[in-house]
Amino acid sequence: MADLTPHPHLFDLGKRLFKQGRLPEEPADADAAANAIADLPDQPDEMLIKGLVGAQIEHAGKDWRLIYLDFALHTWLLVPENELTDFERVDDREAPSGQRDLVWINRGAQVIRGSGFGPIERRFLVGDLTLATDFAPETDCDTCAAPTSCGYPTALPICVHTK
């Protein structure tokens, strides 16, 4: 039998949930955190975005993080830095660089979603302000998985689309 252990992210999440008062005691390790999270009456207040972490941008006195949702860097999210809760860079054979990013954000975060290129200030003008909860992961997306001229798919293995 495989030696499976809970992912380290669950331990980090468990510690954050304890600080938020959602867990009665601070988990001592990943196993305790995984058990406590499994027993929650509702889902944690964060969600996962898969993409490529880009620039940190200051706009109107607030720090934002640009996250690209496709390998062509065409679609993107602007997420307030204070809404980011966790980050992990993982190996991905499909990615041109061999890696992609997993970014956890607060579920109620107001984010800006857009597409295209241009000056940074333009992204705040052309992007749509929406809640993070308006996104849902889809698998096997035909519209986003088209290969580019370099042979790599333009989208990440799991795309993020509006509901």
Rosetta blueprint (number, residue, H / E / L):
1 M L
2 A L
3 D L
4 L L
5 T L
6 P L
7 H L
8 P H
9 H H
10 L H
11 F H
12 D H
13 L H
14 G H
15 K H
16 R H
17 L H
18 F H
19 K H
20 Q L
21 G L
22 R L
23 L L
24 P L
25 E L
26 E L
27 P L
28 A L
29 D L
30 A H
31 D H
32 A H
33 A H
34 A H
35 N H
36 A H
37 I H
38 A H
39 D L
40 L L
41 P L
42 D L
43 Q L
44 P L
45 D L
46 E E
47 M E
48 L E
49 I E
50 K E
51 G E
52 L E
53 V E
54 G E
55 A E
56 Q E
57 I E
58 E E
59 H E
60 A L
61 G L
62 K E
63 D E
64 W E
65 R E
66 L E
67 I E
68 Y E
69 L L
70 D E
71 F L
72 A L
73 L L
74 H L
75 T E
76 W E
77 L E
78 L E
79 V E
80 P E
81 E H
82 N H
83 E H
84 L E
85 T E
86 D E
87 F E
88 E E
89 R E
90 V E
91 D E
92 D L
93 R L
94 E L
95 A L
96 P L
97 S L
98 G L
99 Q E
100 R E
101 D E
102 L E
103 V E
104 W E
105 I E
106 N E
107 R L
108 G L
109 A L
110 Q E
111 V E
112 I E
113 R E
114 G E
115 S E
116 G L
117 F L
118 G L
119 P L
120 I H
121 E H
122 R H
123 R H
124 F H
125 L H
126 V H
127 G L
128 D E
129 L E
130 T E
131 L E
132 A H
133 T H
134 D H
135 F E
136 A E
137 P E
138 E E
139 T L
140 D L
141 C L
142 D L
143 T L
144 C L
145 A L
146 A L
147 P E
148 T L
149 S L
150 C L
151 G L
152 Y L
153 P E
154 T L
155 A E
156 L L
157 P L
158 I L
159 C E
160 V E
161 H E
162 T E
163 K L
